[in-house]
Amino acid sequence: MHPLQPSPVRFEHLADGLGIGTGTPRLSWTPAPEGGNQQAYELEIRRNGLTCRTGRLTGPDHAFVPWPGEPLTSRERASVRVRTWPTAHREPSPWSEPRAVETGLLDPDDWTAVPVGAGWEEDPAAERRPARVRRDFLTDAKPIAHARLYITAHGLYEAELNGHRVGDEALAPGWTVYHRRLRYRTHDVTSLLVPGANTIGAWLADGWYRGKYGFDGGTRNIYGTDQSLIAQLEITYTDGTATVIATDATWKASVGPILSSGLYEGENFDARLDNPHWATPAAPQDGWTPVRTGSRKTDTLVAPEGPPVRCTEEITPVSITRTPDGRHLLDFGQNLVGRLRVTADGPAGTTLTLRHAEVLQNGELATRPLRDAHSTDTLVLPGNGPYTWEPRFTLHGFRYAEISGWPGQLDPHAVTARVYHTDMRRTGWFECSNPMVNRLHENVLWSMRGNFVDIPTDCPQRDERLGWTGDLQVFAPTAGFLYDCAGMLDSWLTDVGLEQLPDGTIPWYVPVIPGEPMWTPIQPGAAWGDVATLTPWVLYHRFGDLELLGRHYPMARAWVDLVERLAGPDRLWDTGFQLGDWLDPAAPPDDPAAGRTDRYLVATAYFAHSARHLSHAARELGHSSDAIRYSTLAEEITAAFQARYVHKDGRMVSDSPTAYCLAIAFDLLDPSQRRAAGDRLAQLVHQDEARIATGFVGTPLICDALTDTGHLDTAYRLLLQTDCPSWLYPLTMGATTIWERWDSLRPDGTLNPGGMTSFNHYALGAVADWLHRVVGGIEVTAPGATALTFRPRPGGGITWARTRYETPHGTAALFWKSGPNGIEAHITVPPNCTAVADLPGTSPVTVDAGTHILSTANGSRI
Ligand code: BGC
């Protein structure tokens, strides 16, 4: 690649522009790191055989640049490229590689497809066998220019065309508030069509739509009783004519080899019933009966904003042990989310049973934490040679698997764990000289991967797997560094807005499902509801998408307005139910909300924090009267908070670490109180011998609260503690993901007796954000990462750290190592952003785009 060539253009938050849901996709590219800042750019768009160029446009813009031409129409394709003029060159850069964008079905009337599914009688109250649907068709005897499949389902689907799988995504169409928004995907299927006879077919499953989901055994038919495919295959010939094969009454349905499938339950598959050619014209017709057709409002069909769920990695077992009764116990060495692919050979009718668990107890799978999620797959072998199978419509959270019924010796290569999650672009990396801290960071990464599965979930293994708002709220700053999660979270936030109650209440988890646990009927709750204000802001800060901020602004404002009403004129939110500092280690296992911090202190602190962020958002969006109104409100809440919860000397009424964390990190104290509060927080940490004493609310804040009040050493002491409870304690027990509870596995090796004991919950891993900013030293200081501060603060005996962050403008990197007289820092600054190097013991200096080596030994550049 030429050193000045910019990256290919991205469309909205998508790298792949096929099937985009807008005719005016905004364009982003990354300027080349060489040559300094981008001073000007030119876009070229080719559509309908015509090429248009914008001409040279002066400016540094390269993120979310408005579509420069006439809006694209439905199904229209264009090819886009960009070139730039970097400061140091008079000549433009070479053009970027062209990227194609193609709109999906933009007009609801473009859809002729109707939902089709099993035509036979089904009992909605019972387990129903999944259907497959298919249709044979002929293509016209003339050359095909291109073919697209627009596809979605009530339930889950996997499509095949002439026996070939279409696409590679899993659990499509993902989970949205289906009755309001159902996502369809667009596939280019040109190469799968053949002249003459063709067959399209799809496997279906219940998924979130009508599967049994949620607490206490789950609820069936959450969104409807039908399981249906909605698909439209559009074949365009070179002469401009088109054939449309849409789901309608001409399709046929039948059952296939999947006997049952559930997201929690697992899948049962009888390979004796499998005919790999079932979706080809040669397949037998018997057993296929007319479909039932349904209806769907086509204006609820939307294109995706983010990438789909895919298999991103395959892992082979690190050990296989055989139990005396002939079962095989497999350890994959990593707690992960996915499913097994097996290749087995045995007599017809041999049944393999695959069970999954995150931990072992007494050498057996510990399945109690799964509660009612059985996570069991079964495969019945066909008996005609080696058979390879992987379940299609389920996922499990596991490190260990038990396989019973395996015929003969189990060859380790015959079983692979396939890891699935939303296939986001990785953007952040961190490592340092302390291997345990590195493993902690890996665990955070794995917990993010395991729980960013179309929506951000609390956990991936038990009968929950819900979009808990508080968990994501505290983790979003970490997530936004590690991966480009803007598209996925933008989509989910849209659903949060759709599920918001008319009075502004944000549900505890989104999408909402019936049958909530009794402690959480929908009601406003601090830290959870604040996802409405804080998360759009975090995404804007990281990715610079002002439109995204604006889209979610009404939801954010309705939330703050609600809390304002609930708090009343004294500005203290001190009524109603709160989860408080959830999972404070001092709370009893069966009452995680009963932490040591006053729940209303938490609520009022968050109220102030949200009001302040809403005012920032209003300012960015140009809503100036709102900006003033909410910053005044934030001041008033801060004053009320101080009067109610803070003594003059900075001691707090709730003398708990989380109370101090909130007051310091949310800037709720005056300077003298702040100093005293920091000292008291450090004292409390030392009193507890640096064992952690915070839950979901305090944990993400405590290292910053200590660092910002001059107690960096205490922050490191806390980070590096290995006794229970602490961040590193789980590592001493072999953890490879972040646990829900500080002691999900207790020091004596037994499971925590609490009803919620997950080994894969990202919330407490929010400390990684501090690792990136303070240990690693890269901090975003202006929206869109247009300003960065390189401010490493070494400590804890860590002698070097290496951090890399792909900003919208390119790579920011910092490697520092300590020497006898200070540290040496290698800093990479991307173009088009202002950067400050603020190294310990030296005055901050401005650094330009490019790579710099600075040393604190003599305070100068090397
Ligand atoms: C979830 C949490 C969630 C909490 C709140 C739990 O069951 O797993 O992570 O935030 O409930 O009640």
Boltz pocket constraint, residues with backbone or C-beta under 6 A from the ligand:
constraints:
  - pocket:
      binder: B
      contacts: [[A, 458], [A, 459], [A, 464], [A, 468], [A, 470], [A, 471], [A, 520], [A, 579], [A, 582], [A, 756], [A, 761]]
      max_distance: 6.0
